[in-house]
Amino acid sequence: MGFCEKVRKETDFYWEASFYHPFVQGIADGSLPLEKFKFYMLQDAYYLKHYTKVLALAAAKATTDDDVQYFLQTAKFIHDAELELHRTTFKELGVTADDLEKFEPAPAAYNYVSHMYNAVHNGDVAEAFAAILPCPWLYQEIGQRLKDACPNIPLYEQWIALYASEEMLQNIEVQKSMLDRYAKEQPAKLKVLQEHFKKSCYYEWMFWEMPWTKQSWEQGVYVNESASNL
């Protein structure tokens, strides 16, 4: 059993939680309120901006020319294709200049990005890749699961089509083979790679929970005045 197959099975709990999250199911059946999707897209644009930087940093740490080129080309693809989709989607969602000026990353988005930067700055290319692969891999599996869905909302149909494409499937197969290779080359690092991968699977689930609850830095914080002696 290769590393990817093994770690996918070990983290299946998080994947299933993502597949059946009400945010994802709401995209599939068209019931997701557009305000929640708008919240998600703003956070996702922030995430993808940093994801491309992590890919560039991974390219700097790669040890083969093929890997360097792959990371750089993937970073360019995400920047040009997915972020362009976000820009056009922003118009359809009515995102204003004021929305962008006041934007603040929610805790889940901020923590996820910090996790990826930690992996790439403090580890090698294998550690960085273990932290970033769950995102596209999960989206590809969601795309396949939802490819026959009929939300009857163009924005949701476009979102599903992007991740259900044959190109997406081919890219994921390439990326899984790369991570399998990294794991085989560094067996002593398997536990570290597993931990990075698992944390990213958790943050992927949190990325649905975040817009579903409109997560903020104040949410859930309270002062227990009765216990305070100040």
Disulfide bonds with the S-S distance in Angstrom:
none
